[in-house]
Amino acid sequence: MSMTHAERRGNGAASGRVAGKVALVTGAARGQGRSHCRMLAAEGADIIAIDICTDLPTVPYWGATSTDLEETARLVEAEGRQIVTASADVRDLAQLQAAVTAGVDRLGRLDIVVANAGIINYGQLVELTEDQWQTVIDVNLTGVWKTIRAAVPSVIEADNGGSVVLIGSTGSLRGLPTVGHYVATKHGVLGLTRTLAIELAPHSIRVNALAPTNVTTDMLNNPGVFKMFRPDLATPTAEDAYPAFVDFHLMKQPAVEPVDVSNALLYLVSETGRYVTGTILPVDLGLLTK
C-alpha cells in the first residue's frame, strides 16, 4: 500500500502559511533562490530545488556550485522539511522535466512554481556579442518559459489550484543602460506573467511577478555591476559603487536583502495573496517612483 503525502514527509503535519504545499524553485543554490527555498520551508512547504551549479562562459561572475546547492538542502532540512535537489539547466527542457518528475514522485504533488534562475552580463546594445545576447535571452526568458512548460502541467494535474511567481526586475518596467538584453528579457517575463495568468485562471492557479531592485547577491556584488554604476572609474570597487546604488533609490539604501524579496514572494504564494493574479510587485526601495 502506498504512503500518503503526509506519511512520506516523516515530520508530522506542517504548520505555516504554505503548510502542506510543495514548491519548485530554480536558481536555488544561492542568493534569492536559496532565500526563497528557506522561507517557503520555514512556512511549511517541501521543496524541489534546481540549479545549473556551474559557471557560464559569458557571465562575468562566478556561478553557483553543487556545494552551494547542498547548503540550500541543509537549510531546508533544518526547517524540518523535505527537499529534492537537481542539477539542471533551465535552457534544457528535458533536464527540467526529469527534475520535476523526480520531485513530484518523491513529494507527491506540486503547488508553487518560482522561476527564479537568471543571469546578467554587460555592454551597450550596439556592442554586445551574439553570445552575450543569446545566453541572457536563453536563460532569463526562454528558461522561464521552459520552467513553466516543465512544471506547470504537474500543478494543473494535481487539481489543487496553485501559484506561479516569475522573478522579473525593475528592468521589467523601465530601461537601464548597458543591460538592454537583460531589460528585454525582464520585459518579456512580465508579458509571460500576464498571459499565463489568463490561461491558468480556469485552473485556480494564480500567476504574478516580482520586480526587485538591487539585491545583495553575487549578481550585484561583482566588478561588472560596479562598472555599470561608476563608468567614470577604470576599476571601481564596491566602496566606489555603493553611493551610486543609494542615489538610484528613493529610500536611501543601496540594495534590499534576499529575504525582502522572499517576504514578497510568500505574500503572493500564500492565502494572504489569494485574490492577486496577473500583477508585478516591486520590491524596489522606491526606484520606480523616483
Beta strands, then each sheet from edge to edge (+ up, - down):
strand 1: 22-26
strand 2: 46-51
strand 3: 83-87
strand 4: 112-115
strand 5: 162-167
strand 6: 205-212
strand 7: 280-283
sheet 1: 3+ 2+ 1+ 4+ 5+ 6+ 7+
end
